[in-house]
Amino acid sequence: MNLTDNPIVKYFSEAKTELKKVAWPTRKETLNYTLIVIGVCLGLAIFLGAVDFGLSKALELVLTKKA
């Protein structure tokens, strides 16, 4: 049996060939995309925190008026 007939060796060989075809982003692009993701996550966290706070206060008002 030839070493290249081994399915594991073949898999990694083909993976290496495919990775050479990948168009990798530049350092600047990676930094920009990372900052965008962090910004969106922070914005969403602030928004959801505000909604949670508002709903909690509204529920608290409803429960205290009926009690």
PEDAJO-V526002 format. One record per residue. N is the residue number from 1. PHI is phi in radians with two decimals (none if undefined). Layout:
n phi
N PHI
N PHI
This chain:
n phi
1 none
2 -1.36
3 -1.09
4 -1.29
5 -1.43
6 -1.17
7 -1.09
8 -1.20
9 -1.12
10 -1.09
11 -1.03
12 -1.19
13 -1.14
14 -1.20
15 -1.10
16 -1.09
17 -1.09
18 -1.18
19 -1.14
20 -1.22
21 -1.51
22 -1.23
23 -1.57
24 -1.30
25 -1.23
26 -1.29
27 -1.07
28 -1.14
29 -1.08
30 -1.09
31 -1.12
32 -1.09
33 -1.11
34 -1.12
35 -1.14
36 -1.11
37 -1.10
38 -1.09
39 -1.09
40 -1.12
41 -1.09
42 -1.13
43 -1.06
44 -1.15
45 -1.11
46 -1.14
47 -1.06
48 -1.15
49 -1.11
50 -1.16
51 -1.10
52 -1.07
53 -1.08
54 -1.09
55 -1.15
56 -1.11
57 -1.14
58 -1.11
59 -1.15
60 -1.08
61 -1.13
62 -1.12
63 -1.23
64 -1.35
65 -1.30
66 -1.49
67 -1.46
